[in-house]
Amino acid sequence: MIILPKIRLRWIRGHGSIEFNRPHTFLNLGQRGSGKSALLESCALHYEKIIDLYGSRDAESLAWCRSDFSNSLLFVVGDSVKVACSWPVKKASELTLKDIQSHRVILSSSPFYGSLDEEFRSLNRVIYDVLYHRTTWAHAWFLMVREASNFIYSRIKITKNQQIAKADFIYLLREARHMGYAVGVDTIRWTSIDKEIRDVSDYLFIKRVGIQGLPRDLRFVYRYVDPASMMNPLPPSFVLVCNRGPIAIGRFEKPAFHKEEGENLLHKFGIDIEYGEPIDYGIGTALSDFDHSRLIETYIDQACKIRDTAKALRRSPHTVTRHIEDHRLEVLRDGSCSRCRRVSGRELSNMLNKDANE
C-alpha cells in the first residue's frame, strides 16, 4: 500500500478542500529552495498517472526512480542521444499515447537531450502531438511543468512569437481539464507569467516570496496573512488560495524520494548517456532532418520518381531534386547521409547501386 504525503490545511477565510480526483490546475509560487518541486510531487502522488516534463539541469525528476513507482517508469529522451539504464526508454519522436497508458510515471529530464533546442522541440511534440490526442478519460492524470517560463520558451522555439507562446500556454491550462489532465506548474516570480495564467488556476500555492512580495491582484491575501511571514517561511509551509475565495495556511510532507541538493542521480542510478550529432530541426521553410529522411524514404517508395515524390509530400519538384542530390553526393563521398543517420533514416544505397550498374 502506497502511503501518500500528508498535506495539512487550516482555513483562515471560508472553507474548501483540494479535489485531487479532478483535473484541476495547481500553480506554485516560490523562490529557489522554497520547496516548490517537493510540494508539486506531493500533489502529483494523489493521481493515477504522472507526466513529469521540463525538468531541471540537475536531473531532479530522476528521483522518481526510487519512488514506489520505480517499476513502472518510462524515460522520454531526445532523438540525438542514447540512454543506457535499467528502465524503458522512448524517443520523443516515437512516443505514443499507448506508451503513456502503459506506465505509471513518464518523465523527461534535461540531461536526456543534446541541447535546449532539442529538449524544447521534443517536449512540444509530446504535448501537442501526443497528450492532445486524449479526448476521453475516466481518471485524471497529473502533468508536471516544473517551471512555467520553460514551457513558454519552448513554444517560442516553434511560434517565434512571445505573445502566441503565452496564448498557447493559457490554452493548454484551459483545455487540460477537458482532456483529463491536472496541471501542476512551478514559477519563481509571478511576473514571469501573465495574470491570465494565474486567473485560470484552481489552486495557488504561495511559498517564499522574498522582498518582491505578491503582485497587486493578490495583495488582498495580506489581510489574512502577515506579509513578513511570507517572505521566508520554512520549506514545508505555504499559503493556499482557492479560485472560489477560500484561503488556508498549510504544511506538507516532503516525499521521501525527493532529490537532495548535491546528489548525482545519474551516477546513483547507473544511467549512462551518449550524445550524438544534434538534430537539425530546420528554420523557417527549411526542411528538418526528419523531413529530409521522410523525403528520401518516399522517393524510394515512389520508384525514384521526382514528380510522384513531390506530389505525395506536397513539396516542389525543385526541393525534392535538391535534397536527393545532396543525399546522393554525401552517400557517395562518406558512405552515409548524416541527416538520415541522425534520425535513423533509410539510405539510398539501393538506388545508387542501380544507377552504377546502368
C-alpha angles and dihedrals in degrees: 000000000000114000110213120217110257121246110196121197135190112192116222098173121032120325133270144143140228109252103208092175092067131076095250129157119246116197115192122197123191145119124254113297094018095117098256096143093045090053091048090052090050090055093045092055090067091066132081095235133022126205109189113193139167095032124186125262092255090066092245093163091062087079085088085075089077096040126103087267096058091116092058105048130130122194118213111206140177123267094243097055137072117211120198113196146121093268131075115267129205128185112237091236090057100042117121135187088250089061090054092048090055096058136055098217125030112188137181119195124194095236088061090076132070093223142358089255091057092046095050094045092046094050091047087057091050093052102039102032100035115019093043089062092072100100100156129041143170099187128037119242124210118237112195120204103181094195123023095206091058090060091050092048089051091054091049086059088062105032098033086214126098096204092052090047091055091045089053090053092050090048091052092052092048096046097039092085091057090054093046099252124139105203124211116193130185123202133172098209132024089223088063089074133041124257088244089065092050090049095058093052119106097201128027114198110196114198125163111347098174120197092326092075126190125320118258096262091057101042091100084080088072088071088068104029128047106250092219091057090059095053097075114358123163114277095252092056129087145155117237122208116188121207092240094056111266117129127200139176114220152166130219137198115244111235110256092233096053115131116259122218113273097019117138100214095176090060094039094055095039095244114163120193125197115194118211134186113315115256116248104226094182129243121243109325094350115117119249124227088261091053091048093050091047090051091053092048091049091048090056092045090050092057091258094295115151098204095047090049092049091049094048093050097034090236129133117263087238091059092047092048093049094051093045091052094046089049093047094050094049093049091050092047102040105015094246142042113254093206093054092041092055091059097032093250129164121268130230094235093123092054093046091051089049091051093047093053091051 
